[in-house]
């Protein structure tokens, strides 16, 4: 994962809450089919937005407290953070062009 940061309980605050740019976090799990479909799309988007924001992934099975504290109930869920606060949320799989459109709407 070249442009995507792997999040943990330990680095979430540093990588997301204290980030200077918008951060898009993919909450996912290994067993989740739609999450596996989302992974390559998320990677591509990370490349498309290079320099404009940060893309990160958090495994909800390994770090349930973080996903729970952000109210993640279904996966995949993408949450867009800016200034440490949630500014948008996309739940479920969507094709790249739809995701790009939604991300642009949220961030702009």
N, C-alpha and C positions, 0 to 999 in steps of 0.2 A: 504494500500500500504506500505508494510514493507520496502522494499529497494528502493522505488521510491520517489523522492522529488517532491512535488507540487510547481511549479514556479508561481511567480506573477511579476508584474512590479517592486515591491519593492525588491524582493530577487534575481532577475535574475543575476544581476552583481555579487553579492556575491557568489551565488551557481554555476554559469557557467563561467563568465568572469574571475573571480579570483580563480578558482579551480586549485588545484595542479595536479589533475589526469584528464584524458579524461572524458568528460561529453557527454552523449547521450541524446538529448532532443527530446521527442515525442510531436510534435505539433498536437493537436487533437481538436475535438469538440463533444459535447454530442449527436448531431443529426446525426453524421457521422457513417454509418454502418461499413465501413472498419476500422474505428478507434476503434469501439467496438470489432471487431475481433482481432485487434492488441493488445488490452489491456492485455489479459492474456499471450500472447507471450512475450510482453515487460516485464511483471512481472517476467516470468521465466528467461529471459535473465539477468535481474537485479540480480537474485540469482546466475546465472552461472558466472557472472563477478564480484561478490562481492570481494572487495579489489583491483580490477584492474581498476575501473572507477566508475563513478557516473551515475545513470539513473534518469531522471527527465521528468516531463510532464508539458506542458503549454496549457491551454485551450484558443484556438484562439478567441473564442467568448468573453471571459472575458478580454483578454489582447491582443487586435488586434494590438496595437502599436509595441509590441515586435515581434510578428510574421511578421508584415509588414516590420519592420526594417531589418529582416533577409531574406526578399524576399520569404516568404512562400506563395505559390499561390494555392496549392492543399494539402489536408490532407487525410490520415496521412502522415506527413513528419518527418523523423528522421534526425536530424542534429548532427554530431559529432564535438564537440569543443575540442581543445587542446590548452592550453596557451591562452585561450580567443578568439581564432580564429577558424573559421569553417575549418575543414580539410576533411569533407565528408558529403554527403547527400544521403538519401535513400527515394524515394517518392513512396507512395502507400503501400498496404499491401503485405507482403511476409511471407511464412512459416518460422518457427523458424530456421531451418537449413540454409535456404538461408540468413536470416538476420545475423545469427552468422558468416557465411562465409564473408558477405560484411563488417560487423563490424571489423572482424579480418584483412581483407585486408586494411581497412582505417586506423586502429590504428597501425598496425605493420610498 
